[in-house]
Amino acid sequence: MKGSTAMMKYVCLFIAALLAGCASSGTKVERIDAVSEVDKNYSRVLVFAVTEKEHNRTAIETELVAELNKNEFKASRFGMSNSDIPWGDPTRLQKLVAEDARNGGYDGVLVVSLISKHRESRYVPEQVIYQPVVTSIGPLASTTYMQTTVVPADYEETTNYALKSTLFDTDSAKPVWQLYSSTVDPQSVDVAAKDFGKVIVKALGKTLPHAEKNK
């Protein structure tokens, strides 16, 4: 949506407690940005994952919608099938998503996109592992010795996926909330999508700007 070229002035919200809560998760929150105040509650959300891989898009959107609907939001997926989406024409695609959001009466559109994917190589030095082994030497006695295993030096490779999740206002097409996250070596797309959905919705609940009650 065209709001990406006319970004609002953001107030950075570094939520230490939220980051700590996600530390043991497969998805790690890197940064959250949000406008200081808005005039909507953004309870109705249209979800769109920007990827030409149909399974990936389905997994991400499905999990996000499920989590949103379990947490006091009303959400739905962008209804157009992957084969009909004009991936080569971003301007037209943005108009189609915006039109779908307006027609459906959604307050905002939550767009998820992959920023980068890169592999990292880390040198792991040789390791010596000691494991106790107990041997019986009779009905009432035993002896213990240490078994030594040498693990040779090697290189460990990991793949890091960096994603950006942006909530756009339906009327203005401007972003009101944005989260940057990373996922390292996900077990599978489905497992990663489930974890991602929980983290994103938790973050929305804690940091999404809320409309002023007196307006």
N, C-alpha and C positions, 0 to 999 in steps of 0.2 A: 504494500500500500504506500501511497506517495508520502506519507508522513515520515518515512525514513530519510528523506532529503531535507526535511524541515523539522528537525528534532526539537522538542521542547527542552527548556533548561531543566536538567535533572538534579534532584537532590539525592546524593549517594547514601544508601542505607547499608552499612556494614553490620549485619546482624550476627554478632559473635555467638550467641546461644544457638541460633539456627545452624550456623556452620558447624558447631561442635556436635549438634544433633545428627548431622549428616555424615560425620566423619567415618562411621562404620558402614555406611551405605555404599552401594555400587556407584551411585551418582553423587558427585561432590559439588556443592554450590560454591562458585568462585566470586560472584558479585551480584548484587541486586541494586537496580536503579529505579526510582519512582518519582513522579511529580509530587509536589508537596501537598496539593489538595485538588480534588476533582468534584464535579457536580453530579456524579452517578455512583451507584453502588456496584455496577458491573456484575450483577448476579446472573445475567443471561449471556452466555459466551459461546461463540462459534469457534471450533478448533480445527486448525489446518496444519499438517506437517508437510513441509516443502521437500519432497523427495520423489523421484521418478520410480523408485523401487516400491511396488505396490504393497508387498508384505510389510516392509518397514513403516510405510505410511499408515497402513491399517492398524498395526500393533501400537504405534505411538498414539494415534488419535483415539483408538478404542480405550486404551488404559487411561488417558487423560480425561476423556469424557466420563468414564466410570467413576474415577476418583472425584471429579468435580461434582457429579450428581450425588455422591455420598457425603459431600461437605457443603450443603446449603447453596450450591450453584445449580443453574439449569443450563446444561450444555449439550451440544450436538456436534457431529462431524460435518465438515464441508461436504455437501452431497455429491459433487461431481466425481465421476469415476476417473481413474488415472489415465485411461486411454483417451478420454475426451478433454483433458486439461491441456491448454496451450503452453507447455513447458518452455518452448522457444520464444514466447512473447510475454515477458514479465509484466508489461504494462496492461495488456489485455487480461492476464491472469489476476492481477490486483483488482481490476474493475469487476471481474466476475465474483471474486470473494467478497468484495465490498457490497456488491448488489445483493448477493445471497444473504449477507448479514443484515442489510436494511430490510429486505423483504421478510426475513424471519423474525424481525423485532429484537435482534440481539443488541446488547449494550456495547459489546466489544468483540474483537477477534483475537484469539490467542494463536500466534504463528510460531511454529518451531522450525528452526533451520540449522543445518550442520555448518559450523564455521570452518572447522579444520579436522583433518584426520592424519595423524603422523605416528610413525613407529620410532621407538627409542630402544637403543641397545645399551645394556649396562653390564660391565665386567664383574663377574662373580669370582673371587679368588678361590684357590683350593681350600677345601674344608676337611677337617678330620673329625669324624663323629665317633664317640665312644658310647657303646651300649652294653649294659651289664647282662651277663648270661649266667644263669644259675644251673648248676649241674648236680644231680643227686649222686651221693657216694654211699648210700645205704638208706635203710628205712627211717633213720632219725637224724641224718646228717646231709649236708650239702655244701658245695663250695661255689663261690662266685668269682668270675674273672671278667675282664673288660674286653669286649670284642671291638676291634678298630676297623672303621671303614673310611677309606679316603675318597672324597668326592673331588674329581679333577676340576681345575678352573674352566670356566665356560662363560659364554655371553648370554644374557637373558634379554629377550626381546618382548616389548609390550606395545600395544596400540592404544593411543589416547584419542578419544572423540570429544571435541569441544562443540557444544551446542548453545544456541541463543534462543530464548523463549521470550516473545514480545507480545504484550497485550495492546492492541490498537483500539482507539475509540472509533466506534462505527460512524458517527456523524462527522467528526473532524479528520479521520484517518491518521491522527497523530498518536504516537506511542505514549502510554501513561504508566507503563510498568515493563521492566525488562530484567531477565535473569540470565546470567552466564553460568554454564555448568560443564563438568567434565566427567567422562566415564572411561575407565581403564579396563581393557580386556574383558568386555562383557561376556558372560557365559553363553548368551544367545540374545537375539533381538527381542524375543518375547519377555525374557527375564529382565533385560535392561529396560524395556518399555514400562513394565509394571513398577519397577523401582523408581524410574524417572517420573512417572505419573504421581506417585506418592510424594516425592520430594518437591515437585513443582507446585502441587496443590497445597501442601503444607506452607510453602513459602508465600503463595498468594494469600492464604488466610492470615498470615502474620504481617505481611508488608504491603498488601494492596491498599492504595489510598481509598478512603471512604468519603462519601459525600457529606458535606456539612449538614447537620440535622436541621438547622434553621432555614435552609434554603427552600 
